Amino acid sequence: MQKILMKEIQVGFLMSYDYELLKISIPLVYKEADHITIALDKNLNTWSGSKFEVKPEFFLWLKSFDKDNKISIFRDNFYNPNFNAMENEVLERKMLAAKMGIGNWLIQLDSDEYFVNFKKFTEELKVRNRYLNDPEKDQIQIAGYYINLYKYTDAGVLYVSKPRNQKFATNYPAYKTGRNTKKRVIYVPSIVLHECLSRTEEEIRTKFNNWGHSHQVNTNSFLEKWRKVDKSNYKEFEDFFYLEPEKWKKLNYVEGKTIAAISENLNYRKLRPSKPFIFSKNFEQWFKFLFK
């Protein structure tokens, strides 16, 4: 039984049909995490109610990898047939956060999210430990920046040229949609590679049919463009986002056949938001919530 202390780095992963990606994402945060909790639906239901399977070999890998006994699996029913997929996502995230323990930094990640420098992110959290003294009163979210991977080619990957912010941690998990609590956001210059759409067509269909946005996405319309785009013509296209296309305006290309190689070849200095930009965003948030 895990003994939860206060002001820990508690990391939670949501485990579903793409669970094999956890073999990439977990090692990137393992050393700096005080504890890792993996949420797994006990009936192996997705948020849309579809079934998935988990090969026994995955649990053998998890046991052999967990040398410091930091990882536990939280099994419960995270699917309510009366909820849509997003409502079930929020349900699971809240249940997972409660298991992790309020009074800690609650970091929630998906299987396809790969922190580039998790140690630096935890340092950003620890200098703000004062927000853990009375979390309900001083509710905040900590956001880093996604580099969204769009499509693999023979020798590399197409990715969205402009990083987008994403909430990864909070001190109080009153989630409204996904990981968003609608409370004050503090932005930090941390980068996460998001293997969002850099999958096979079959895997994309599975994702679109079962994730929190399943009721919002036109899968066939998205895939029509996705199939056409490749390394030779990507500069001829624009507007790639699956919900509001204009939010992903342009793509870039980087070589690398593995996440490690891609990460090594990306120019993070160029991609990472500047200090003045981060300062401006944080000042806006501070002023917005000053009198709330």
Buried (B, 14 or more C-beta within 10 A) or exposed (E): EBEBEEBBBBBBBBBBBBBEBBEBBBEBBBEBBBBBBBBBBEEBBBBBBBEBEBEEEBEEBBEEBBEEEBBEEBEBEBBBEEBBBBBBBBBBBBBBBEBBBBBBBBBBBBBBBBBBBBEBBBEBBEEBEEBBEEBEEBBBBBBBBBBBBBBBBEEBBBBBBBBBBBBBBBBBBBBEBBBBBEBBBBBBBBBBBBBBBBBEEEBBBBBBBBBBBBEBBEBEEBBEEBEEBEBEEBEEEEEBBBEEBEEBEEBBBBBBEEBEBBBEEBEEEEBBBEEEEBEEBBEEBEEEEEEE
